[in-house]
């Protein structure tokens, strides 16, 4: 067994959610090897045995569409989970950019990236490469990350709080509820401790469909402003047909979204949804990277380049040589790197986000449709982790 000494340098705060605070950071290894990472810190009741067990289970594997924990750092005040850093933006920012340009993402690009997302969720539901099956619990715009390379990553698997946990804490917001299934929302408001596995998987599928509907139409499936009214609409009505809002949407995609967002179900399994979206995309060879790059602003790239510059080793880093030593750490056997010491304290100057989705909201607030969308999606972003 080999133990590698790692340390983490916090660069800036990315956001605060119900479960964790998120930071851009540099993971510094030996011999000058460093890379950008995302570090999410949990404290208090958020550090539950069940959540830690799920993170350990997910950490043993790798997936091309799921951001999985790469390291776990523990100190007396909490836990920090380390994830790969994605160069891109969340669906919140992507929708805001589409609103500014008054142009939804083209259907082919949207169906390709959401087919990949649905495949990732299906693997999560079914288990892959020896991992146990589980549900995500919180598929919403703030947990879907679009990469500059054209991919879509699902964030916070094993970490996100589902509607029942949010309701139990009294932190379930209208924005989060917009992307929860009627049955999950009803269970949470009725005081359920947790969703049954079947309900949790159906809730993930509903969240994917609601996110795709919002990206394709630049409006939410429902626009109620009270939780009880939203639940009543979701239980009794279907959202307006997506093709009625955006005539460029095909009849096939319109029908697929209507089925997935039906008030009564049954909803398609994630694997079935992925296969249907693949057929709609017509080809697996087309990359949506060009369309996505056009919607990702220069600030996103500039922030990444800043991290890259800070990763480059100094002369002292490259000249030092520390031999690797064997380790019998149980954490290593679970695929989580052992911490090299106590969690680094957070510099006070980065306690406030450098760039937040509030900036995006102000930029689109003059557009009535954009303001309506962002006002509701912001509430989902406010508790995204």
Secondary structure, DSSP 4 states (H G I P E B T S, - for coil): -EE---EEEEEEEEEE-SS-EEEEEEEE-GGG-EEEEEEEEE-GGGS-HHHHHHHHHHHT---SSB----EEEEETTEEEEEEEPPSEEEHHHHHHHHHHHT-PPPHHHHHHHHHHHHHHHHHHHH--TTPPP---S--SGGGEEEETTS-EEE--TTTSPPHHHHHHHT---HHHHTTS-HHHHHHHHTT-SS--HHHHHHHHHHHHHHHHHHHHHSS-S---SSHHHHHHHHHH-PPPPHHHH-TTS-HHHHHHHHHHT-SS-PPPPHHHHHHHHHHHH--SS--THHHHHHHS-HHHHHHHHHHHHHHSPPHHHHH-----EE---HHHHTT-BPPSSSPPPPPGGGSS-SS-HHHHHHHHTTSHHHHHHHHHHHHHHTT--
